Amino acid sequence: MRRLQRYLPLAIMALMVTAVQLLTSYTGTAYYLTQLTITAYYGLLIIGLCALMGYAGQLSLGHAGFFAIGGYVSAALTTHDLTACRDDFFITLLNHAHLLISRQDIYGEPLLTVKAWPACLAAIAAALLIAFIIGIPVLKLKGHYLAMATMGFGIIIFRIVMAGTYFGEADGISDVPAFTLLPGLTVSGDF
């Protein structure tokens, strides 16, 4: 019984989040759900930065780089057309695993893209992999050197995103499909 009381705040929070999602869906104000979801994203970023700076005592200026990796990888996977490489072995394998979806772009042309949930998991995996690779040498630094190295990493990611046409350069990636949380409940940038 005492162990269950430990998870009571988490259960209450999960019920509140579900209630807000259902309320915004049924009242026709799904745009507010999108805004709340974006607020949750930024909240996760702040919690990570708070844990690193507050508890570990380290100054990291590269958090935005990992945030960008996750966002741009998931957006790129869900928007870039894979129809031209449909016959490739890897794309065929993804299609047989039901990780790809056929849809239409804004002009009515057929698209073959990665579904939102697998793209989200791939973005998390990419950010974790890069964090692991970068973290091994960088975490041996202390003080100002750590801050400079993480700032350099953030600048490198910024330059890659701004220079790469794959990531939309300065315009970013548009026409990202809606992210389905539950059947009938999606998060998108539409009004």
C-alpha positions in Angstrom: 0.0 0.0 0.0 2.8 2.4 0.9 4.5 1.7 -2.5 1.2 2.6 -4.3 1.0 5.9 -2.5 4.4 6.8 -3.9 3.0 6.7 -7.4 -0.2 8.6 -6.6 1.1 12.0 -7.7 2.2 10.5 -11.0 -1.2 8.9 -11.5 -2.9 12.2 -10.8 -0.7 14.0 -13.3 -1.4 11.4 -16.0 -5.1 11.8 -15.4 -4.8 15.6 -15.6 -2.9 15.4 -18.8 -5.4 13.0 -20.3 -8.3 15.3 -19.2 -6.7 18.3 -20.8 -6.2 16.4 -24.0 -9.8 15.2 -24.1 -11.2 18.6 -23.2 -9.3 20.4 -25.9 -10.3 17.7 -28.4 -14.0 17.7 -27.6 -14.3 21.5 -27.4 -12.7 22.0 -30.8 -9.7 23.9 -29.4 -7.1 21.4 -30.5 -4.8 24.4 -31.3 -4.4 24.9 -27.5 -3.4 21.3 -27.2 -0.6 22.0 -29.6 0.5 25.0 -27.6 0.4 23.0 -24.4 2.5 20.2 -26.1 5.1 22.7 -27.2 5.1 24.1 -23.6 5.8 20.5 -22.4 8.7 20.2 -24.9 10.3 23.3 -23.5 9.6 22.1 -20.0 11.6 19.0 -20.7 14.5 21.1 -22.0 14.4 23.2 -18.9 14.3 20.2 -16.6 17.3 18.7 -18.3 19.2 22.0 -18.1 18.2 22.4 -14.4 19.4 18.9 -13.6 22.8 19.5 -15.3 23.4 22.9 -13.8 21.7 22.6 -10.5 22.5 19.1 -9.4 25.7 18.4 -11.3 27.1 21.9 -11.1 28.1 21.9 -14.8 27.5 24.7 -17.3 26.2 23.4 -20.6 25.4 25.7 -23.5 24.7 22.9 -26.0 21.2 21.9 -24.9 19.6 23.6 -27.8 21.7 21.4 -30.2 20.2 18.2 -28.8 16.8 19.8 -28.9 17.4 20.7 -32.6 18.6 17.2 -33.4 15.4 15.6 -32.0 13.1 18.1 -33.7 14.8 18.2 -37.1 15.3 14.5 -37.4 11.7 13.7 -36.6 10.5 16.5 -38.9 12.8 15.4 -41.8 11.7 11.7 -41.5 8.0 12.6 -41.6 8.2 15.0 -44.5 10.8 13.8 -47.0 9.5 11.7 -49.8 10.9 8.1 -50.0 8.9 7.2 -53.1 12.0 7.4 -55.4 13.8 4.7 -53.2 10.7 2.6 -52.7 12.5 -0.5 -54.2 15.6 -0.2 -52.0 16.1 -3.0 -49.5 16.0 -0.8 -46.4 12.9 1.1 -47.5 11.1 -2.2 -48.5 12.0 -3.5 -45.0 10.5 -0.4 -43.3 7.4 -0.7 -45.4 6.9 -4.3 -44.6 7.3 -3.4 -40.9 4.5 -0.9 -41.3 6.8 2.0 -40.3 6.0 4.0 -43.5 2.9 5.8 -44.5 1.6 6.8 -47.9 -0.1 10.3 -47.9 -0.4 13.3 -50.2 1.5 16.6 -50.1 -0.2 20.0 -50.3 -0.3 19.7 -54.1 -2.0 16.3 -54.1 1.2 14.4 -55.1 1.7 11.0 -53.4 4.3 10.8 -50.6 5.9 7.9 -48.8 7.2 9.0 -45.4 8.0 7.6 -42.0 5.1 7.4 -39.5 5.3 9.9 -36.7 5.9 7.5 -33.8 8.8 5.7 -35.4 10.2 9.0 -36.5 10.0 10.2 -32.9 11.8 7.1 -31.6 14.5 7.5 -34.3 15.0 11.2 -33.3 15.4 10.2 -29.7 17.9 7.5 -30.7 19.8 9.9 -32.9 20.1 12.5 -30.0 21.1 9.8 -27.6 23.8 8.4 -29.9 25.2 11.9 -30.6 25.1 12.7 -26.9 27.0 9.5 -26.1 29.6 10.2 -28.8 30.1 13.8 -27.8 29.7 13.1 -24.1 32.7 10.8 -23.7 35.4 13.4 -24.5 33.5 16.5 -23.4 32.5 15.3 -19.9 36.2 15.0 -19.0 36.4 18.8 -19.2 35.7 21.1 -16.3 34.5 24.6 -15.8 34.9 27.1 -18.7 36.3 24.4 -21.0 33.1 22.3 -20.7 31.0 25.4 -21.4 33.1 26.3 -24.4 32.9 22.7 -25.8 29.2 22.5 -25.4 28.7 25.9 -26.9 30.9 24.8 -29.9 28.6 21.7 -30.3 25.5 23.9 -30.3 27.0 26.2 -33.0 28.0 23.2 -35.1 24.5 21.9 -35.0 23.1 25.3 -35.8 25.4 25.6 -38.8 24.5 22.2 -40.1 20.8 23.0 -39.9 21.1 26.4 -41.5 23.4 25.1 -44.3 21.6 21.9 -45.1 18.8 21.9 -47.7 17.6 18.6 -46.2 16.6 20.5 -43.1 15.1 23.5 -44.9 17.9 25.9 -44.3 16.7 29.2 -42.6 13.1 28.4 -43.5 12.9 25.2 -41.5 10.7 22.2 -42.4 7.1 22.9 -43.1 4.1 20.6 -43.8 4.9 18.3 -40.9 2.0 15.9 -40.5 0.0 15.7 -37.3 1.3 13.6 -34.5 -1.4 11.1 -33.3 -1.4 10.8 -29.5 -4.5 8.6 -29.3 -7.0 7.5 -32.0 -8.8 10.7 -32.9 -6.5 12.9 -30.8 -3.7 14.6 -32.8 -1.2 17.4 -32.2 -0.5 19.6 -35.2 0.2 23.3 -36.0 -3.2 23.8 -37.6 -5.6 26.2 -36.2 
